[in-house]
Amino acid sequence: MKNLRTVITAALVIALSSLGLGAASAADSAAKHCTGTSGAPAPATRATAQPVTLWLAGDSTMANPGSARCPVGWGSQFDALFNSDVTVRNQAVGGRSIQTWLYEGNVSSTKGSDGECRLTSTAYSARWQAMLNASTGMKAGDYLFIQFGINDSSSTCPRHVGPARYRQLMTTMVQAALARGAHPVLLTPVAAITCSGGTATKNRGFVNETFAVGSATRAPVVDLQSLSVSLYNSLRFCPHNGDYGSGPVGAFFCNDHTHFETYGAQRIAGLVAGDVRRQNLPLAGYLR
């Protein structure tokens, strides 16, 4: 009898051990299924954001302010709309056409037989060379915002640029950005305030040229002229008596019909950011 009890007890121990091992094996298998092979931790659901530099090229309506209170370019207000992973490098300069911005000091005051201002040298400006610098300039994942078309409409050199030359130079800038893995974004020139009765109207050129370059290079285009005119109409800036120093128009513009006070620059920057979001550009993920 004693021997029989010993045999039964041993059998029960073996059976229970087998069940325990099976349960442990099943639990281990389930854990591996949930966490990946070899029980490794599951990957993070969201990758760390890659720091991005936004390079801005344009004229006074985009440029950082100088010592005077006015004008304030919208580019100076752009950084505040993004999170800390974005750095804005505003290289816009007042009074520049796309050609004088690219070839500072090397655009003559005389036109050639093609009607374009002659270049005395094809050396690029220091600002564009800095953007092209392989170590410290545009890198993969950065953005280049390009807005010209206001000073380019001058009939005299050195600022004058014809439509074909405008397309050529803008295409050059786009291709340079793409070659470095950066993302070009083109903007039509922001509108000044002009009224036709009670309606603000468009008043800038080179809009078709900007869209043509965008279409040819697949670069997104922010139609800032249309957006700004729509904003002026929503704010009821027209009709207007020509007094740019007071009232709602005076709070938005400098004492002219073109340049912006800080408030106006903030609103224009908001239009650009809003269109980045509307077009669902990857950059929208960095907006606050």
ZIQUI-V822991 format. One record per residue. N is the residue number from 0. RES is the residue in one letter. PHI is phi in radians with two decimals (none if undefined). Layout:
n->N res->RES phi->PHI
n->N res->RES phi->PHI
This chain:
n->0 res->M phi->none
n->1 res->K phi->-1.09
n->2 res->N phi->-1.12
n->3 res->L phi->-1.09
n->4 res->R phi->-1.08
n->5 res->T phi->-1.12
n->6 res->V phi->-1.10
n->7 res->I phi->-1.11
n->8 res->T phi->-1.09
n->9 res->A phi->-1.08
n->10 res->A phi->-1.12
n->11 res->L phi->-1.12
n->12 res->V phi->-1.08
n->13 res->I phi->-1.09
n->14 res->A phi->-1.10
n->15 res->L phi->-1.17
n->16 res->S phi->-1.09
n->17 res->S phi->-1.10
n->18 res->L phi->-1.12
n->19 res->G phi->-1.11
n->20 res->L phi->-1.11
n->21 res->G phi->-1.12
n->22 res->A phi->-1.13
n->23 res->A phi->-1.12
n->24 res->S phi->-1.11
n->25 res->A phi->-1.13
n->26 res->A phi->-1.11
n->27 res->D phi->-1.12
n->28 res->S phi->-1.10
n->29 res->A phi->-1.13
n->30 res->A phi->-1.11
n->31 res->K phi->-1.11
n->32 res->H phi->-1.12
n->33 res->C phi->-1.37
n->34 res->T phi->-1.83
n->35 res->G phi->1.80
n->36 res->T phi->-1.12
n->37 res->S phi->1.06
n->38 res->G phi->1.20
n->39 res->A phi->-1.22
n->40 res->P phi->-1.09
n->41 res->A phi->-1.14
n->42 res->P phi->-1.13
n->43 res->A phi->-1.09
n->44 res->T phi->-1.36
n->45 res->R phi->-2.45
n->46 res->A phi->-1.24
n->47 res->T phi->-1.12
n->48 res->A phi->-1.14
n->49 res->Q phi->-1.47
n->50 res->P phi->-1.02
n->51 res->V phi->-2.27
n->52 res->T phi->-1.87
n->53 res->L phi->-1.77
n->54 res->W phi->-1.67
n->55 res->L phi->-2.02
n->56 res->A phi->-2.21
n->57 res->G phi->-3.12
n->58 res->D phi->-1.97
n->59 res->S phi->-1.12
n->60 res->T phi->-1.25
n->61 res->M phi->-1.93
n->62 res->A phi->-1.25
n->63 res->N phi->-1.14
n->64 res->P phi->-1.23
n->65 res->G phi->-1.58
n->66 res->S phi->-1.31
n->67 res->A phi->-1.36
n->68 res->R phi->-1.16
n->69 res->C phi->-2.44
n->70 res->P phi->-1.55
n->71 res->V phi->-2.15
n->72 res->G phi->-1.33
n->73 res->W phi->-1.13
n->74 res->G phi->-1.08
n->75 res->S phi->-1.24
n->76 res->Q phi->-1.83
n->77 res->F phi->-1.30
n->78 res->D phi->-1.01
n->79 res->A phi->-1.15
n->80 res->L phi->-1.54
n->81 res->F phi->-2.03
n->82 res->N phi->-1.38
n->83 res->S phi->-1.26
n->84 res->D phi->-1.39
n->85 res->V phi->-1.93
n->86 res->T phi->-2.09
n->87 res->V phi->-1.70
n->88 res->R phi->-1.97
n->89 res->N phi->-1.54
n->90 res->Q phi->-1.90
n->91 res->A phi->-1.22
n->92 res->V phi->-2.36
n->93 res->G phi->-1.06
n->94 res->G phi->1.40
n->95 res->R phi->-1.69
n->96 res->S phi->-1.57
n->97 res->I phi->-1.10
n->98 res->Q phi->-1.33
n->99 res->T phi->-1.24
n->100 res->W phi->-1.18
n->101 res->L phi->-1.35
n->102 res->Y phi->-2.14
n->103 res->E phi->-0.75
n->104 res->G phi->1.42
n->105 res->N phi->-1.93
n->106 res->V phi->-1.85
n->107 res->S phi->-1.41
n->108 res->S phi->-1.65
n->109 res->T phi->-2.10
n->110 res->K phi->-1.71
n->111 res->G phi->-1.54
n->112 res->S phi->-1.14
n->113 res->D phi->-1.50
n->114 res->G phi->1.48
n->115 res->E phi->-1.73
n->116 res->C phi->-1.13
n->117 res->R phi->-1.26
n->118 res->L phi->-1.65
n->119 res->T phi->-1.48
n->120 res->S phi->-2.76
n->121 res->T phi->-1.65
n->122 res->A phi->-1.22
n->123 res->Y phi->-1.31
n->124 res->S phi->-1.13
n->125 res->A phi->-1.05
n->126 res->R phi->-1.19
n->127 res->W phi->-1.31
n->128 res->Q phi->-1.06
n->129 res->A phi->-1.14
n->130 res->M phi->-1.16
n->131 res->L phi->-1.48
n->132 res->N phi->-1.04
n->133 res->A phi->-1.13
n->134 res->S phi->-1.64
n->135 res->T phi->-2.06
n->136 res->G phi->-1.66
n->137 res->M phi->-1.05
n->138 res->K phi->-2.26
n->139 res->A phi->-0.99
n->140 res->G phi->1.64
n->141 res->D phi->-1.28
n->142 res->Y phi->-2.22
n->143 res->L phi->-2.13
n->144 res->F phi->-1.68
n->145 res->I phi->-2.11
n->146 res->Q phi->-2.38
n->147 res->F phi->-2.33
n->148 res->G phi->1.93
n->149 res->I phi->-1.62
n->150 res->N phi->-1.30
n->151 res->D phi->-1.07
n->152 res->S phi->-1.36
n->153 res->S phi->-1.04
n->154 res->S phi->-1.45
n->155 res->T phi->-2.00
n->156 res->C phi->-1.46
n->157 res->P phi->-1.59
n->158 res->R phi->-1.42
n->159 res->H phi->-0.99
n->160 res->V phi->-2.46
n->161 res->G phi->-1.42
n->162 res->P phi->-0.99
n->163 res->A phi->-1.16
n->164 res->R phi->-1.14
n->165 res->Y phi->-1.06
n->166 res->R phi->-1.07
n->167 res->Q phi->-1.08
n->168 res->L phi->-1.21
n->169 res->M phi->-1.15
n->170 res->T phi->-1.10
n->171 res->T phi->-1.01
n->172 res->M phi->-1.16
n->173 res->V phi->-1.08
n->174 res->Q phi->-1.14
n->175 res->A phi->-1.13
n->176 res->A phi->-1.13
n->177 res->L phi->-1.08
n->178 res->A phi->-1.10
n->179 res->R phi->-1.75
n->180 res->G phi->1.39
n->181 res->A phi->-1.54
n->182 res->H phi->-1.92
n->183 res->P phi->-1.36
n->184 res->V phi->-2.29
n->185 res->L phi->-1.74
n->186 res->L phi->-2.25
n->187 res->T phi->-1.27
n->188 res->P phi->-1.12
n->189 res->V phi->-1.12
n->190 res->A phi->-1.40
n->191 res->A phi->-1.39
n->192 res->I phi->-1.76
n->193 res->T phi->-2.27
n->194 res->C phi->-2.09
n->195 res->S phi->-2.06
n->196 res->G phi->1.14
n->197 res->G phi->-1.69
n->198 res->T phi->-2.17
n->199 res->A phi->-1.27
n->200 res->T phi->-2.17
n->201 res->K phi->-1.28
n->202 res->N phi->-2.60
n->203 res->R phi->-2.05
n->204 res->G phi->-1.75
n->205 res->F phi->1.10
n->206 res->V phi->-1.29
n->207 res->N phi->-1.08
n->208 res->E phi->-1.12
n->209 res->T phi->-1.14
n->210 res->F phi->-1.14
n->211 res->A phi->-1.10
n->212 res->V phi->-1.16
n->213 res->G phi->-1.06
n->214 res->S phi->-1.15
n->215 res->A phi->-1.23
n->216 res->T phi->-1.86
n->217 res->R phi->1.13
n->218 res->A phi->-1.46
n->219 res->P phi->-1.14
n->220 res->V phi->-2.12
n->221 res->V phi->-1.71
n->222 res->D phi->-1.44
n->223 res->L phi->-1.18
n->224 res->Q phi->-1.11
n->225 res->S phi->-1.12
n->226 res->L phi->-1.10
n->227 res->S phi->-1.21
n->228 res->V phi->-1.12
n->229 res->S phi->-1.08
n->230 res->L phi->-1.12
n->231 res->Y phi->-1.04
n->232 res->N phi->-1.23
n->233 res->S phi->-1.18
n->234 res->L phi->-1.55
n->235 res->R phi->1.01
n->236 res->F phi->-1.33
n->237 res->C phi->-2.08
n->238 res->P phi->-1.22
n->239 res->H phi->-2.35
n->240 res->N phi->-1.65
n->241 res->G phi->1.60
n->242 res->D phi->-1.59
n->243 res->Y phi->-1.67
n->244 res->G phi->-1.82
n->245 res->S phi->-2.54
n->246 res->G phi->1.21
n->247 res->P phi->-1.03
n->248 res->V phi->-1.18
n->249 res->G phi->-1.14
n->250 res->A phi->-1.34
n->251 res->F phi->-1.69
n->252 res->F phi->-1.89
n->253 res->C phi->-1.17
n->254 res->N phi->-1.37
n->255 res->D phi->-2.67
n->256 res->H phi->-1.92
n->257 res->T phi->-2.16
n->258 res->H phi->-1.62
n->259 res->F phi->-1.92
n->260 res->E phi->-1.27
n->261 res->T phi->-1.00
n->262 res->Y phi->-1.05
n->263 res->G phi->-1.10
n->264 res->A phi->-1.09
n->265 res->Q phi->-1.11
n->266 res->R phi->-1.18
n->267 res->I phi->-1.18
n->268 res->A phi->-1.02
n->269 res->G phi->-1.13
n->270 res->L phi->-1.10
n->271 res->V phi->-1.12
n->272 res->A phi->-1.07
n->273 res->G phi->-1.10
n->274 res->D phi->-1.33
n->275 res->V phi->-1.05
n->276 res->R phi->-1.21
n->277 res->R phi->-1.07
n->278 res->Q phi->-1.40
n->279 res->N phi->1.02
n->280 res->L phi->-1.20
n->281 res->P phi->-0.94
n->282 res->L phi->-1.04
n->283 res->A phi->-1.04
n->284 res->G phi->-1.17
n->285 res->Y phi->-1.71
n->286 res->L phi->-1.22
n->287 res->R phi->-1.24
